[in-house]
Amino acid sequence: MIAKAIDKINAEQKAKITDVKAAPEFQVGDSVKVFVKIKEGDKERVQAFAGTVIARDGANGSSATFTVRRISFGVGVEKVFPVYSPYIDKVEVERSASVRRAKLYYLRNLTGKKARLREAKDTR
Amino acid sequence: MNGLIGRKVGMTQVYNDQGRRIAVTVLEAGPCPVVQVKTPDTDGYSAVQLGFAEQKPSRLPKAEVKHFEKAGVKPCKVTKEFALDDGEVVKAGDAVTVNMFDGVKYVDVSGITKGRGFAGVFRRYRIGGGPMTHGGHSKRRIGSIGARDLPGWVEKGKRMPGHMGCVNRKARNLAVVQVRGEENLILVAGAVPGAKGAVVIIRKALKK
């Protein structure tokens, strides 16, 4: 009963999102555009945040998150999004890269040309 | 009735109406049978005794088994008294469910905190301790406990290592996020004292 109750609630949370739309599909290293719904007063608009996915946490659970990093005006900016958030409109993959790690935290220490990722081959 | 006996199930996250994630504690609350109704005539005050969690009769004293028998309910591990609202009428044998929290915005949840055993001051009082390096000799110690001749004693209540946890604590004004009547579950925002599976008392918030 004890563990099952939590599992049920988590599954419900996940289903609430996945029933309406497919879960976003992307991999670590992908350049993505995350469209986030933003509420201003009673108006709702969609804002995009483009960058590289450098991590995905929480396996496939209901509280899984992913981290998107971009360089904005010369300053590194990272945003953590929940995968199953009702506030995420969609995630567009613009480019895939072949990476050898699950977490690309090393990109934080690199700038300019060094911070590039090798593009994935179609055969991946 | 102002409260119910329950059990802490664990914590998770849910999205609220605004689409924000909030941390919630899942509590299994009730159903609690009314074991005894106390009235001013017989007991000098009015209250109800609720039971929670079934217990084998063989594990209880005969007196307690008879006490439950009298009310016509199954023997319980935990019993607790709750005050009655004005004009509320209940009788022994009724079952109180989590639905009593329908429409309630805030609750107080009390329970016994996790026992930490004999804990040092780092953990017990968050005292910073001494330097870890540069030849520090009071790394996790409390340092000085007072002056020497004046006043010549250690002040009362001086924070020192000792037993920590395993005491009754109450988390007040926790927002009710969801009441799931069918599963006897209530979801409250934030943390609640105690370990998973520990018995907790859930009351309507006193100060909200």
Interface residues (C-beta under 8 A of the other chain):
Chain A: M1 I2 A3 A5 I6 K8 I9 N10 Q13 K16 K37 K39 S62 S63 P82 S85 P86 Y87
Chain B: R7 V9 G10 T12 Q13 V14 Y15 Q18 G19 R21 V26 E28 E183 L185 L187 K196 G197
